[in-house]
Amino acid sequence: MKRKIVHIDSERCTGCGLCAKACHEGAIAMQDGKAVLIKDDYCDGLGDCLPACPADAISIQEREAAPYDEAAVKARLAAQGKRLPAREPGAGRGCPGLKPQTLKPLASLAGQPAHASNAMPSAGLPGLAGQLGQTGQGQVSCLAQWPVQLRLAPVKAPYFEGARLLVAADCAAYAYPGFHQDFMKGRVTLIGCPKLDPVDYSEKLAEILKANAIRSILVARMQVPCCQGIANAVQRALDACGRCLPWSIAVIDAQGRIVDF
């Protein structure tokens, strides 16, 4: 039968093993330092492994393959002392959060302030529904694309061509109050945490720089030692791609001040 199933690009695969850990069905294993699909009928084609791959080596293809055999997967996992997690009813094929999108400001779409007051559930907090969105009325999100997380971002996308790139630490947007207008506006934004994310950002960034005509890079990081890792990743990516691009670093402290630029 023809169906959607995982495809692993062995040339892109770095052998990190993160996809094998992310696969609930145990359909992916490491062989000779590379990730491989053990059997077609172990793969449900839903793509839980896609976000885990830092090298963009995994995709979902539609091809002739044996049908997914849930009973065989459950039996194999049971022999290993594991269980197959239950899926929500109606779960679709692939992860919709991975679909590249070019975004437009909400105000330009609706012809009205981006935070028009809509009826919003208060989640049990009296008065909150009427307050949400009020302080931000008239402000427009400057996020230009999706996905924004560096691990989920595609290597090649139309919005990268001729882009001014912002590579930001997760916390920076929470610390600096004008982050959208001062940092994100007019840029393609990628975020990550060099301390918590178990990947080397430089590899993914180098692939993006090689595949697209990036014009410049701005790094926004916090004033903590571990956050220097995101700037180091950009430097290594630039060295690896062999391109000379203008780039700069903005350092933000916990009180939301730019302390170095």
C-alpha positions in Angstrom: 0.0 0.0 0.0 1.0 3.6 -0.5 1.2 5.6 2.7 3.1 8.3 4.6 6.3 7.0 6.3 9.5 8.4 7.8 12.5 8.8 5.5 16.0 9.3 7.0 18.7 11.0 4.9 21.8 9.1 5.9 24.1 11.9 4.5 22.5 14.5 6.7 22.3 12.2 9.8 24.9 13.1 12.4 24.3 10.0 14.5 23.1 11.9 17.6 20.4 9.3 18.4 17.7 11.8 19.4 15.2 10.6 16.8 15.5 7.0 18.1 14.7 8.2 21.6 11.8 10.3 20.3 10.2 7.4 18.4 7.4 6.0 20.6 7.2 2.9 18.5 10.9 2.0 18.5 10.9 2.0 14.7 14.3 3.9 14.6 17.6 2.4 15.7 21.2 3.4 15.4 23.4 1.3 13.1 27.0 2.1 12.3 26.6 5.5 13.7 23.5 6.4 11.7 19.8 6.4 12.3 17.8 3.8 10.3 14.2 2.7 10.0 14.1 -0.9 11.3 10.9 -2.0 9.6 8.2 -0.1 7.7 5.4 -1.7 9.7 6.8 -0.3 12.9 6.5 3.3 11.7 3.1 5.0 12.0 4.1 8.0 9.9 3.0 10.6 12.4 6.5 12.1 12.6 7.1 12.4 16.4 10.8 12.0 15.5 10.9 15.1 13.2 11.3 17.8 15.9 14.1 15.9 17.6 16.4 15.9 14.6 18.8 18.9 14.8 20.2 18.2 11.3 16.9 18.2 9.4 17.7 14.7 8.2 14.1 13.3 8.7 11.1 13.9 6.5 7.8 12.2 5.9 7.4 10.7 2.4 4.5 8.9 0.7 5.6 5.7 -0.8 4.8 2.0 -1.1 5.2 0.5 2.4 3.8 -2.3 4.6 0.9 -1.0 6.7 1.6 0.1 10.2 1.2 -2.9 12.5 0.3 -1.6 16.0 -0.1 -5.1 17.4 3.4 -6.0 16.4 4.8 -2.8 17.8 3.0 -3.3 21.2 4.3 -6.9 21.3 7.9 -5.8 20.6 7.7 -3.0 23.2 6.2 -5.3 25.8 9.1 -7.7 25.3 11.4 -4.8 26.2 9.3 -3.8 29.2 7.8 -0.7 27.5 4.4 0.5 26.5 3.1 2.3 23.5 1.7 5.7 24.6 -2.0 6.3 23.8 -2.7 8.9 21.1 -5.4 11.5 21.2 -8.5 10.6 19.1 -8.3 12.1 15.6 -4.5 12.8 15.7 -3.5 13.8 12.2 -0.5 12.8 10.1 2.7 14.6 10.8 3.2 17.6 13.1 1.4 20.8 11.9 3.8 22.8 14.0 6.6 22.0 11.6 4.9 23.5 8.6 6.9 26.6 7.4 4.7 29.7 7.3 5.4 33.3 6.3 3.4 35.5 8.7 1.8 38.9 8.3 1.0 41.3 11.1 -2.4 40.7 12.6 -3.5 44.4 12.0 -2.8 44.1 8.3 -4.9 41.0 8.1 -7.9 42.3 10.0 -7.7 46.0 9.3 -8.0 46.7 13.0 -5.8 46.8 16.1 -4.0 43.5 16.6 -5.4 43.0 20.1 -9.0 43.8 19.6 -11.0 43.0 22.7 -12.5 39.6 22.2 -14.5 37.5 24.6 -11.8 35.3 26.2 -12.3 32.6 28.9 -10.9 33.8 32.3 -9.7 30.3 33.3 -11.4 30.9 36.7 -9.6 34.2 37.4 -12.2 36.9 38.0 -11.7 40.0 35.9 -8.8 38.6 33.9 -10.9 38.1 30.7 -11.5 41.8 30.5 -7.9 42.7 31.1 -6.2 40.5 28.7 -5.1 42.3 25.6 -5.9 45.8 26.9 -2.3 46.9 27.7 -1.2 45.7 24.3 -3.9 47.3 22.1 -2.6 48.7 18.9 0.6 46.7 19.1 1.4 44.2 16.4 3.4 41.0 16.6 6.6 41.3 14.6 7.1 37.5 14.2 7.7 37.0 10.5 7.7 33.3 10.2 6.9 29.9 11.7 8.5 27.7 13.2 10.5 30.0 15.4 12.3 27.4 17.5 15.8 26.7 16.0 15.5 22.9 16.4 12.2 22.9 14.4 13.1 25.5 11.8 13.6 24.1 8.2 17.0 24.4 6.6 15.5 25.9 3.4 12.5 28.2 3.3 11.4 31.2 1.2 11.4 33.6 4.1 15.2 33.0 4.6 16.1 34.4 1.2 17.6 37.9 1.7 16.6 37.8 5.4 18.1 39.7 8.3 18.4 36.9 10.9 17.8 37.2 14.6 19.2 34.4 16.7 17.9 34.9 20.2 18.1 33.2 23.6 14.7 32.1 24.8 14.7 34.3 27.9 15.7 37.5 26.1 12.1 38.2 24.8 10.8 37.9 28.4 13.4 40.2 29.9 13.4 43.0 27.3 10.0 44.7 27.1 10.3 46.1 23.5 11.7 42.9 22.0 9.3 42.7 19.1 9.8 46.3 17.9 13.5 46.6 18.7 14.8 43.2 17.8 12.3 41.2 15.8 10.8 43.8 13.4 12.1 43.3 9.9 14.0 40.1 10.9 13.5 36.3 10.7 13.6 35.1 14.3 15.1 31.8 15.6 15.2 31.0 19.3 16.9 28.5 21.5 18.5 27.8 24.8 22.1 26.7 24.7 22.0 25.4 28.2 18.8 23.3 28.0 18.6 22.1 24.4 20.8 19.0 23.9 22.0 20.0 20.4 24.8 21.9 18.8 23.1 24.9 17.2 26.1 25.6 15.0 25.4 22.6 12.7 21.8 23.7 12.0 22.8 27.3 11.6 25.6 26.5 9.2 23.2 24.5 7.0 20.7 27.4 7.0 23.5 29.9 6.1 24.7 27.6 3.3 21.3 27.1 1.8 20.0 30.6 1.9 21.1 34.2 1.1 21.1 35.5 4.6 22.1 39.2 4.7 23.1 39.7 8.4 22.8 38.2 11.8 21.9 39.8 15.2 22.3 37.7 18.3 20.3 38.6 21.4 21.5 36.8 24.6 21.2 37.2 28.3 24.0 38.4 30.6 24.7 34.9 32.0 27.7 32.8 31.2 25.8 29.9 29.6 24.0 32.2 27.2 27.3 32.9 25.5 26.8 29.5 23.9 24.3 30.9 21.4 26.8 33.5 20.2 29.5 30.8 20.0 27.2 28.7 17.9 26.7 31.6 15.4 30.5 32.1 15.2 31.1 28.4 14.5 28.3 28.4 11.9 29.8 31.3 10.1 33.2 29.6 10.1 31.7 26.4 8.8 29.7 27.9 6.0 32.7 29.9 4.7 30.7 33.1 4.3 31.6 36.5 5.6 28.4 38.1 7.0 27.9 41.2 9.2 26.8 40.1 12.7 26.5 41.7 16.1 25.6 40.7 19.6 23.2 42.4 22.1 23.5 41.4 25.7 20.4 41.9 28.0 20.5 41.8 31.8 17.7 40.3 34.0 16.2 43.7 34.5 15.7 44.1 30.7 18.5 46.5 30.0 20.8 46.3 27.0 24.2 46.2 28.7 26.4 45.6 25.7 25.9 45.9 21.9 
